[in-house]
């Protein structure tokens, strides 16, 4: 997918949109080795990335989901939950 330099950025993914498309997001995530998808905050999803998948799988999921929803977001690995000082929206992320 190629965007012109003047392509407007998609607005951030909000919880209403994420929940309305939860099944599609979970299915798409599973195709890229991502499970336990959760909404953390506007523009942020949390998920478990299988050990045999990598950053390319994550980027592919993000691009496909952004194309589908016309919303932008970052997927954060649930591995960060063990780190000190993690953002408070991550441990309380609600399953989709």
N, C-alpha and C positions, 0 to 999 in steps of 0.2 A: 504494500500500500504506500503510495506516495502522496504527500501533501504539498501544495504550493506554499511558498513562504508566507503568503498573506492568508492562509487558511486559519480561521479563528479557532482558538482552543475550545475544546468541549468544556462545559461547566463541570464542576466536581460532582462525583457520584453522591447522591443523597440517600438517606435510609429508605424513603418511600419508593424511589426507583429501584434500589437494590432488592427490596422485599417483593416488589411487583414482578421482578424478573429472577427471583431466587432460584427457581428450578432450572432455568436456562443457565444462570451463572454457575450453579453447582455442577451441571452436566458438562459445561465447557471447561470448568476447572479440573474435573476428573479426567478429561481427555489430555490434560497437561500434567497429570500426576499431583494434583493439588486437592486435598480433602479438608474436611472440617472448616469450611469457609464461613467466616463471621464478619459482621459489620462492626467496625471499631468506631469510626467517626466519619464525617463528611470527607470524601476523597481517600478513605483508608479502609482496606479490607485486610483481614488476618486469615491465614490459612496454613495448613500443614503441607509442606512440600516433601514428597517422597524422596528418600535418599538417592534413588537412581535418576533423579531429575535435577536440572540445574537452572541457572539464570536465564538461559535461552528459553526454557519451557515457561518460566514465569513471564518473561517479556512477551512471548507468543500469546499466552493467556490474556495478559493485560491489553495487548493490541486488539485481539479478537473481541474481547468483552467491551472495550471502548468503542469499537466499530458497531457492535450490536446495540449498545445502550446510548451512544452519543454522549457519554459522560466519561470523565477522566478520573483515575484513581491510582493508588499505589497498593500493591499486594505486599504485605509484610509477613515474613515467616514467623510461625508461632515459636520458633527457637529463641526469639528475643525475650520471651516471657521469663526466662531464667536469668536474664541480665539485671544487674542492679540499676535502679533509676529509670526503669522502663516507663514510658508514657502511661498515665492512668487509664486512658481509653482502651488500651490493648488488653489487659487482663479482664476487663468487663465487657469485651466484645460479644455481641449477641449472635448466636448461630443464624444462618440464613436458611 
